Amino acid sequence: MLAAYAVTADADDPLEALRVDQIEPPAVPDGWIEVSVRAAALNHHDVFSLRGVGLPADRLPMILGCDAAGVTSDGREVVVYPVVGDPLFGGDDETYDPRRSLLSERYPGTLAEAVRAPARNVVAKPAELSFAEAACLPTAWLTAYRALFTSADLRPGDTVLVQGAGGGFATAAVSLARAAGLRVWVTSRTPERAERAVALGAHAGFASGERLPDRVDAVLDSVGAATWSHSINSLRPGGRLVTVGTTSGPDLPNAELTKIFFRPLRVIGSTMGTRAEFERLLRFLVATGVRPVIDRTLPLADAADGFAAMIDGDLFGKIVLEP
Ligand SMILES: NC(=O)c1ccc[n+]([C@@H]2O[C@H](COP(=O)([O-])OP(=O)(O)OC[C@H]3O[C@@H](n4cnc5c(N)ncnc54)[C@H](OP(=O)(O)O)[C@@H]3O)[C@@H](O)[C@H]2O)c1
């Protein structure tokens, strides 16, 4: 089958590690279901995989991709919840399972004509969502949903700052936050993407690092090193910084510890979401009419073009691939 997969790791030139070609379809383990992929979506996670982050050489070649929607062999239209848990984990919050992985980390991913997932990970796709829209949701949108409503515990009327405007996570956070009655501010490296975020629903857009008119209740930061100090400085006393990613790198020149304890702030790590949160996210979209922004839709065979746009930061919203 056709798939986009990593054949090696290249920290400096991730496109060198990518192959888009025929690959032997992986076996379907007992208790797993095969889904014929109608649409898959890219995440920055896939770029990190090509750079070798979280994907050791002994797991290569590895089909990339966490997100897909498609059809089961018995004709059900589904979307795949991508967190594969340890069956022995007893807790009810999958993100606390120390042995969890995402599709494409330990098991083959979604950028292919077909993907396999545990039966409990195959969730009914609401008829109101297209395959392309549903395929955008499992990683970026689920992470934004949990970051806003569980990790930051935001309420209607609160103010949230989203660092970065153009990405899949950032556009999801802006759309969900606006629909939930929050005041939404974003930053961006380009005025064009800040303006597009305002058109999407943000109340104001600022240049990266710009001083804000007021302090905020919470910041969602997926950028990491480049925005950390601004995130800390933008919070009101008692505010929450939810960190979900390190697109610009994880090494901080200044962790701002004095401000964190003196204000006093809370720093909260957040990753993906539970299956129950994923089902609530689907219902949220159906109830509100909010839909993912799709930057572009490409044939799976042209996956390299989508990866190049993501590596260059030349996108607004999600990149969808169709087999
Ligand atoms: N913890 C989790 O489970 C989880 C889930 C989803 C995503 N993530 C992480 O979140 C990050 C974003 O993922 P994504 O798929 O949304 O990626 P993406 O679509 O490539 O978006 C990248 C985002 O980062 C901003 N950005 C990049 N470099 C920047 C810099 N140097 N300074 C300021 N802003 C910068 C961009 O904003 P502008 O271009 O508008 O400035 C854009 O919003 C990744 O690190 C990813 O691994 C984590």
The ligand as an SDF file (V2000), in Angstrom:
LIG
                    3D

 48 52  0  0  0  0  0  0  0  0999 V2000
    1.6720   17.5220   23.8450 N   0  0  0  0  0  0  0  0  0  0  0  0
    0.9430   17.0890   22.8300 C   0  0  0  0  0  0  0  0  0  0  0  0
    0.2550   16.0870   22.9400 O   0  0  0  0  0  0  0  0  0  0  0  0
    0.9450   17.8750   21.5450 C   0  0  0  0  0  0  0  0  0  0  0  0
   -0.1300   17.7780   20.6580 C   0  0  0  0  0  0  0  0  0  0  0  0
   -0.1440   18.6010   19.5280 C   0  0  0  0  0  0  0  0  0  0  0  0
    0.9300   19.4300   19.2800 C   0  0  0  0  0  0  0  0  0  0  0  0
    1.9790   19.4460   20.1490 N   0  0  0  0  0  0  0  0  0  0  0  0
    3.1370   20.3000   19.9050 C   0  0  0  0  0  0  0  0  0  0  0  0
    2.7010   21.6160   19.6560 O   0  0  0  0  0  0  0  0  0  0  0  0
    3.5340   22.2220   18.6900 C   0  0  0  0  0  0  0  0  0  0  0  0
    2.6890   22.7200   17.5460 C   0  0  0  0  0  0  0  0  0  0  0  0
    2.1890   21.6080   16.8370 O   0  0  0  0  0  0  0  0  0  0  0  0
    1.3900   21.8280   15.4700 P   0  0  0  0  0  0  0  0  0  0  0  0
    1.1340   20.4840   14.8980 O   0  0  0  0  0  0  0  0  0  0  0  0
    0.2780   22.7730   15.6840 O   0  0  0  0  0  0  0  0  0  0  0  0
    2.5590   22.5180   14.6040 O   0  0  0  0  0  0  0  0  0  0  0  0
    2.4970   23.5220   13.3960 P   0  0  0  0  0  0  0  0  0  0  0  0
    1.1800   23.3580   12.7120 O   0  0  0  0  0  0  0  0  0  0  0  0
    3.7710   23.3360   12.6420 O   0  0  0  0  0  0  0  0  0  0  0  0
    2.5110   24.9670   14.1350 O   0  0  0  0  0  0  0  0  0  0  0  0
    3.6510   25.5900   14.6450 C   0  0  0  0  0  0  0  0  0  0  0  0
    3.2100   26.7750   15.5240 C   0  0  0  0  0  0  0  0  0  0  0  0
    4.3150   27.3010   16.2300 O   0  0  0  0  0  0  0  0  0  0  0  0
    4.4250   28.6870   16.0340 C   0  0  0  0  0  0  0  0  0  0  0  0
    5.8940   28.8840   15.9770 N   0  0  0  0  0  0  0  0  0  0  0  0
    6.7910   28.0750   15.4350 C   0  0  0  0  0  0  0  0  0  0  0  0
    8.0470   28.4990   15.6370 N   0  0  0  0  0  0  0  0  0  0  0  0
    7.9430   29.6020   16.3130 C   0  0  0  0  0  0  0  0  0  0  0  0
    8.8870   30.5000   16.8200 C   0  0  0  0  0  0  0  0  0  0  0  0
   10.1970   30.3210   16.6370 N   0  0  0  0  0  0  0  0  0  0  0  0
    8.4430   31.5540   17.4650 N   0  0  0  0  0  0  0  0  0  0  0  0
    7.1140   31.7350   17.6470 C   0  0  0  0  0  0  0  0  0  0  0  0
    6.1730   30.8810   17.2040 N   0  0  0  0  0  0  0  0  0  0  0  0
    6.5770   29.8350   16.5410 C   0  0  0  0  0  0  0  0  0  0  0  0
    3.6510   29.0080   14.7850 C   0  0  0  0  0  0  0  0  0  0  0  0
    3.0400   30.2680   14.8900 O   0  0  0  0  0  0  0  0  0  0  0  0
    3.2310   31.4570   13.7910 P   0  0  0  0  0  0  0  0  0  0  0  0
    3.8160   30.8360   12.5670 O   0  0  0  0  0  0  0  0  0  0  0  0
    1.8890   32.0400   13.5880 O   0  0  0  0  0  0  0  0  0  0  0  0
    4.1800   32.3900   14.4700 O   0  0  0  0  0  0  0  0  0  0  0  0
    2.5910   27.9130   14.7920 C   0  0  0  0  0  0  0  0  0  0  0  0
    1.4480   28.3180   15.5470 O   0  0  0  0  0  0  0  0  0  0  0  0
    4.5760   21.1620   18.2940 C   0  0  0  0  0  0  0  0  0  0  0  0
    5.7520   21.3720   19.0690 O   0  0  0  0  0  0  0  0  0  0  0  0
    3.9120   19.8700   18.6710 C   0  0  0  0  0  0  0  0  0  0  0  0
    4.8180   18.8310   18.9400 O   0  0  0  0  0  0  0  0  0  0  0  0
    1.9880   18.6900   21.2760 C   0  0  0  0  0  0  0  0  0  0  0  0
  1  2  1  0
  2  3  2  0
  2  4  1  0
  4  5  1  0
  4 48  2  0
  5  6  2  0
  6  7  1  0
  7  8  2  0
  8  9  1  0
  8 48  1  0
  9 10  1  0
  9 46  1  0
 10 11  1  0
 11 12  1  0
 11 44  1  0
 12 13  1  0
 13 14  1  0
 14 15  2  0
 14 16  1  0
 14 17  1  0
 17 18  1  0
 18 19  2  0
 18 20  1  0
 18 21  1  0
 21 22  1  0
 22 23  1  0
 23 24  1  0
 23 42  1  0
 24 25  1  0
 25 26  1  0
 25 36  1  0
 26 27  1  0
 26 35  1  0
 27 28  2  0
 28 29  1  0
 29 30  1  0
 29 35  2  0
 30 31  1  0
 30 32  2  0
 32 33  1  0
 33 34  2  0
 34 35  1  0
 36 37  1  0
 36 42  1  0
 37 38  1  0
 38 39  2  0
 38 40  1  0
 38 41  1  0
 42 43  1  0
 44 45  1  0
 44 46  1  0
 46 47  1  0
M  CHG  2   8   1  16  -1
M  END
$$$$
